[in-house]
Amino acid sequence: MARKDVFANLTSPANAQPERKAIAGYATRGATRSMINSLSELAEKAALADQAMTGEAVVDLDPALVDASFVTDRMDDDPEAFDALVEAIRERGQDTPVLVRPHPKIEGRYQIVFGHRRVRAARLLERPVRAVIKAVSDIDHVIAQGQENSARENLSFIERASFAQRLADLGHERRTIQQALTVDAPMLTRMLSVSGRIPASVTEAIGAAKGIGRDRWLDLAQRIEHPSARAVALAVIGEEDFSTLLSEARFERLLKAIKDAGKPARRAPAPGLWTAEDKAVAAEFKAAGKNYSIALKSKDAVKFGRFISANLERLYDEFKQTNQQGD
């Protein structure tokens, strides 16, 4: 469904209501101030994409002439949300135009700056896509694309981090990436810390994982740096049923496998030795011809020895029954 400007009533003078006088000091403190600041920031983000198309003519384009952006920002899409978008456009048309630029390498074609799902829907419905054509540089392209996504605020942490990594790999400066994602320098550093350490094949196999936040991705990034952990991760994503899981479940399975692999394995007991799991009793066995001896050690050795002595008759009966069943 085309993005609705939910902040129109907050930002449009035409819809302004008579100003109410606030009680002195109330609207500038505590939770109220935080809420107002947050709403103002979101309103600015939502307006950024619209500013890119202000005063531009809207045209109908054949979606077959429109190519994807040179840098992707989504790992996967919500099928139900896309189906809802298709039905909305089928019923009432495309509310909001997409932004494209003349393709920088192929004459007569265009490249999407933002609006990939609307172009996909137009292709599916076999109808023109309403678009604004604007010549923009690569830097302006990625900033507009990233800010339009920030306005929607439905990309997961790893999608945003992967987008940042792709921009860095393309040689864009950190300042440009910060503008595109509307983040400060410390947050960008955290994003690149994750996307730079986790192999792209692993993040792509996990997917958007919208329910997994920054801290858990940082945990995975720190663990996967070890070569053995990376080998475990690559083995897990290659499992036959891995791709059938939901994205969050894929993340959980992979992280658990890495954690389990990092636990020290219990050493197998040496031949002729046995140790209880709680370490309270140890036994040493010796066989010599027709003789077989058991030596008990540790703090509960005496008590356990007396228990065995008191139950020898029962233990011997169980031994005979076992031997008879095995004959």
C-alpha positions as CSV (number, residue, x, y, z in Angstrom):
1,M,0.0,0.0,0.0
2,A,1.4,3.4,-0.9
3,R,2.9,5.2,2.0
4,K,0.4,7.5,3.7
5,D,1.6,10.8,5.1
6,V,0.5,10.2,8.7
7,F,2.2,13.4,9.8
8,A,0.2,15.7,7.4
9,N,-1.9,17.1,10.3
10,L,1.3,17.9,12.2
11,T,3.2,19.6,9.4
12,S,0.6,21.1,7.0
13,P,-0.4,24.8,7.7
14,A,-3.7,24.2,5.9
15,N,-4.7,21.7,8.6
16,A,-3.4,23.7,11.5
17,Q,-5.8,24.1,14.5
18,P,-6.0,27.2,16.7
19,E,-2.9,27.2,18.9
20,R,-3.5,26.2,22.5
21,K,-1.4,27.9,25.2
22,A,0.5,25.3,27.1
23,I,1.0,25.4,30.9
24,A,4.3,27.0,31.5
25,G,7.1,24.4,31.9
26,Y,4.8,21.4,31.2
27,A,5.4,20.7,27.5
28,T,9.2,21.2,27.8
29,R,9.9,18.6,30.4
30,G,10.0,14.8,30.9
31,A,8.1,12.3,28.8
32,T,6.0,15.0,27.0
33,R,9.1,16.7,25.7
34,S,10.6,13.3,24.5
35,M,7.3,12.5,22.7
36,I,7.1,15.8,21.0
37,N,10.8,15.6,19.9
38,S,10.2,12.0,18.5
39,L,7.1,13.0,16.6
40,S,8.9,16.0,15.1
41,E,11.9,13.9,14.1
42,L,9.6,11.3,12.4
43,A,7.7,14.0,10.6
44,E,10.9,15.3,9.2
45,K,11.9,11.9,8.0
46,A,8.6,11.3,6.4
47,A,8.9,14.5,4.5
48,L,12.4,13.9,3.1
49,A,11.3,11.6,0.3
50,D,8.5,13.9,-0.7
51,Q,10.9,16.8,-1.0
52,A,12.9,14.9,-3.6
53,M,9.8,15.1,-5.9
54,T,8.5,18.6,-5.1
55,G,7.6,20.5,-8.3
56,E,8.3,17.5,-10.6
57,A,5.9,16.2,-13.2
58,V,4.4,12.8,-12.8
59,V,4.5,10.5,-15.9
60,D,3.3,7.0,-16.8
61,L,6.2,4.6,-17.5
62,D,6.3,1.1,-18.8
63,P,7.6,-0.9,-15.8
64,A,9.5,-3.1,-18.3
65,L,11.8,-0.1,-18.8
66,V,12.6,0.4,-15.1
67,D,15.5,-1.4,-13.4
68,A,16.2,-1.8,-9.8
69,S,18.5,0.5,-7.8
70,F,22.2,-0.3,-8.0
71,V,22.1,-1.0,-4.2
72,T,19.5,-3.1,-2.5
73,D,18.0,-2.2,0.9
74,R,15.7,-5.2,1.6
75,M,16.6,-8.8,2.3
76,D,13.1,-10.2,1.8
77,D,9.5,-8.9,1.5
78,D,6.3,-9.6,3.4
79,P,4.1,-11.5,0.9
80,E,0.9,-10.5,2.7
81,A,1.9,-6.8,2.7
82,F,2.8,-7.0,-1.0
83,D,-0.5,-8.7,-1.9
84,A,-2.3,-6.0,0.0
85,L,-0.4,-3.3,-2.0
86,V,-1.3,-5.0,-5.3
87,E,-5.0,-5.2,-4.4
88,A,-5.0,-1.5,-3.3
89,I,-3.4,-0.4,-6.6
90,R,-5.8,-2.7,-8.5
91,E,-8.8,-1.1,-6.8
92,R,-8.0,2.6,-6.7
93,G,-4.8,3.1,-8.6
94,Q,-1.3,4.1,-7.5
95,D,-1.6,6.9,-4.9
96,T,2.1,7.9,-4.7
97,P,4.5,8.0,-7.6
98,V,7.9,6.3,-7.5
99,L,11.1,8.2,-8.1
100,V,13.4,7.1,-10.9
101,R,16.4,8.5,-12.7
102,P,17.6,8.1,-16.2
103,H,19.7,4.9,-16.2
104,P,23.4,6.1,-15.9
105,K,24.6,3.3,-18.3
106,I,21.7,2.3,-20.6
107,E,20.0,4.9,-22.8
108,G,16.2,4.7,-22.8
109,R,15.9,2.9,-19.5
110,Y,15.4,4.1,-15.9
111,Q,16.7,3.2,-12.5
112,I,14.6,3.1,-9.3
113,V,15.6,5.5,-6.6
114,F,12.7,4.4,-4.4
115,G,9.4,2.6,-4.9
116,H,10.6,-0.9,-5.8
117,R,7.4,-2.6,-4.6
118,R,5.1,-0.3,-6.5
119,V,7.1,-1.0,-9.7
120,R,6.7,-4.7,-9.0
121,A,3.0,-4.3,-8.5
122,A,2.7,-2.4,-11.7
123,R,4.5,-5.2,-13.6
124,L,2.2,-7.8,-12.0
125,L,-0.9,-5.8,-12.9
126,E,0.5,-5.1,-16.4
127,R,-0.2,-1.4,-16.1
128,P,2.1,1.7,-16.3
129,V,3.8,2.9,-13.1
130,R,3.3,6.5,-12.1
131,A,6.8,8.0,-11.7
132,V,8.8,11.2,-11.3
133,I,11.9,11.2,-13.5
134,K,14.7,13.2,-11.9
135,A,18.4,13.2,-12.8
136,V,20.3,12.6,-9.6
137,S,23.9,11.7,-8.8
138,D,24.8,8.4,-7.1
139,I,25.2,10.1,-3.8
140,D,21.8,11.9,-4.0
141,H,20.4,8.5,-5.2
142,V,21.5,6.6,-2.1
143,I,20.6,9.4,0.3
144,A,17.0,9.7,-1.1
145,Q,16.6,5.9,-1.2
146,G,17.9,5.5,2.4
147,Q,15.9,8.4,3.8
148,E,12.7,7.2,2.1
149,N,13.2,3.8,3.9
150,S,13.9,5.5,7.2
151,A,10.6,7.4,6.8
152,R,8.8,4.1,6.5
153,E,10.7,2.8,9.5
154,N,10.0,-0.9,8.8
155,L,13.4,-2.1,7.8
156,S,15.1,-4.3,10.4
157,F,18.4,-3.6,12.0
158,I,20.3,-6.1,9.8
159,E,18.7,-4.8,6.7
160,R,19.8,-1.3,7.5
161,A,23.3,-2.5,8.5
162,S,23.6,-4.5,5.3
163,F,22.5,-1.5,3.3
164,A,25.2,0.6,5.1
165,Q,27.8,-2.1,4.3
166,R,26.9,-2.1,0.6
167,L,27.2,1.6,0.4
168,A,30.6,1.4,2.2
169,D,31.7,-1.3,-0.3
170,L,30.7,1.0,-3.2
171,G,33.1,3.6,-1.8
172,H,30.6,6.1,-0.3
173,E,31.9,8.2,2.5
174,R,30.6,7.6,6.0
175,R,28.9,11.1,6.1
176,T,26.9,10.1,3.0
177,I,25.9,6.8,4.6
178,Q,24.8,8.6,7.8
179,Q,22.6,10.9,5.8
180,A,21.1,8.0,3.9
181,L,20.2,6.1,7.1
182,T,19.6,9.1,9.2
183,V,21.9,7.8,12.0
184,D,24.8,9.3,13.9
185,A,28.4,8.2,13.7
186,P,28.4,5.8,16.7
187,M,25.3,4.0,15.4
188,L,26.8,3.7,12.0
189,T,30.0,2.2,13.6
190,R,27.8,-0.4,15.3
191,M,26.0,-1.3,12.1
192,L,29.3,-1.7,10.2
193,S,30.7,-3.7,13.1
194,V,28.0,-6.3,12.6
195,S,27.7,-6.3,8.8
196,G,31.5,-6.3,8.4
197,R,32.1,-9.3,10.6
198,I,29.2,-11.6,9.6
199,P,29.6,-13.1,6.1
200,A,27.0,-11.8,3.7
201,S,26.0,-15.4,2.8
202,V,25.0,-15.9,6.5
203,T,23.0,-12.6,6.8
204,E,21.2,-13.3,3.5
205,A,20.4,-16.9,4.6
206,I,18.9,-15.6,7.9
207,G,17.0,-12.8,6.3
208,A,15.4,-9.7,7.7
209,A,14.8,-11.1,11.2
210,K,12.6,-8.1,12.1
211,G,12.2,-9.4,15.7
212,I,16.0,-9.5,16.3
213,G,17.5,-6.3,17.5
214,R,21.0,-4.7,17.5
215,D,22.4,-6.3,20.7
216,R,21.7,-9.8,19.6
217,W,23.2,-9.2,16.1
218,L,26.3,-7.7,17.9
219,D,26.5,-10.9,20.0
220,L,26.4,-13.1,16.9
221,A,29.0,-10.9,15.2
222,Q,31.4,-11.3,18.1
223,R,31.0,-15.0,18.2
224,I,31.3,-15.7,14.5
225,E,34.7,-14.0,14.2
226,H,36.3,-17.3,15.3
227,P,37.1,-19.5,12.3
228,S,35.5,-22.6,13.9
229,A,32.3,-20.6,14.7
230,R,32.2,-19.4,11.1
231,A,32.5,-23.0,9.9
232,V,29.5,-24.0,12.1
233,A,27.4,-21.1,10.7
234,L,28.1,-22.1,7.1
235,A,27.2,-25.7,7.9
236,V,23.9,-24.6,9.6
237,I,22.7,-22.4,6.8
238,G,23.4,-25.4,4.4
239,E,21.0,-27.7,6.3
240,E,18.1,-28.9,4.3
241,D,15.3,-27.5,6.5
242,F,17.0,-24.2,7.4
243,S,15.3,-22.1,4.7
244,T,11.9,-23.5,5.7
245,L,12.1,-21.7,9.1
246,L,10.9,-18.2,9.8
247,S,13.7,-15.6,9.7
248,E,13.8,-15.1,13.5
249,A,13.9,-18.9,14.0
250,R,16.8,-19.2,11.5
251,F,18.8,-16.6,13.6
252,E,18.0,-18.5,16.8
253,R,19.1,-21.9,15.4
254,L,22.4,-20.5,14.0
255,L,23.3,-18.7,17.3
256,K,22.5,-21.8,19.4
257,A,24.6,-24.0,17.2
258,I,27.6,-21.6,17.5
259,K,27.1,-21.4,21.3
260,D,26.8,-25.2,21.7
261,A,29.9,-25.8,19.5
262,G,31.8,-23.4,21.8
263,K,31.0,-25.4,25.0
264,P,33.9,-27.7,26.2
265,A,33.1,-31.3,25.4
266,R,33.0,-33.8,28.2
267,R,36.0,-36.0,28.1
268,A,35.2,-39.7,27.7
269,P,36.3,-41.7,30.7
270,A,39.6,-43.6,30.5
271,P,39.3,-47.4,30.1
272,G,38.7,-49.0,33.5
273,L,37.6,-45.7,35.1
274,W,34.2,-44.3,35.9
275,T,33.3,-40.9,37.6
276,A,29.8,-39.9,38.6
277,E,28.4,-36.8,37.0
278,D,28.4,-35.0,40.3
279,K,32.0,-36.0,40.9
280,A,31.0,-37.5,44.3
281,V,32.1,-41.0,43.5
282,A,34.8,-42.5,41.2
283,A,35.5,-46.1,40.5
284,E,38.5,-48.0,39.1
285,F,38.0,-51.5,37.6
286,K,40.6,-54.2,37.3
287,A,40.2,-57.6,35.7
288,A,42.9,-60.3,36.3
289,G,42.0,-63.8,35.2
290,K,39.0,-64.9,37.2
291,N,39.2,-61.9,39.5
292,Y,37.5,-58.6,39.0
293,S,38.0,-55.7,41.5
294,I,36.2,-52.4,42.0
295,A,37.9,-49.7,43.9
296,L,35.7,-46.7,45.0
297,K,37.2,-43.3,45.7
298,S,36.0,-39.8,46.5
299,K,33.8,-38.4,49.3
300,D,30.8,-40.8,48.9
301,A,32.9,-43.9,48.2
302,V,32.1,-45.5,51.6
303,K,28.4,-44.9,51.5
304,F,28.1,-46.1,47.9
305,G,30.2,-49.2,48.7
306,R,27.8,-50.1,51.6
307,F,24.9,-49.5,49.3
308,I,26.3,-51.9,46.7
309,S,27.0,-54.5,49.5
310,A,23.5,-54.3,50.8
311,N,22.0,-54.7,47.3
312,L,24.3,-57.5,46.0
313,E,21.5,-60.1,46.0
314,R,19.2,-57.8,44.0
315,L,21.9,-56.8,41.6
316,Y,23.0,-60.4,41.0
317,D,19.3,-61.4,40.3
318,E,19.1,-58.5,37.7
319,F,22.4,-59.7,36.2
320,K,21.1,-63.3,35.8
321,Q,17.9,-62.1,34.2
322,T,19.8,-59.9,31.8
323,N,22.0,-62.8,30.8
324,Q,19.0,-65.1,30.3
325,Q,17.3,-62.6,28.0
326,G,20.4,-62.2,26.0
327,D,20.8,-66.0,25.4
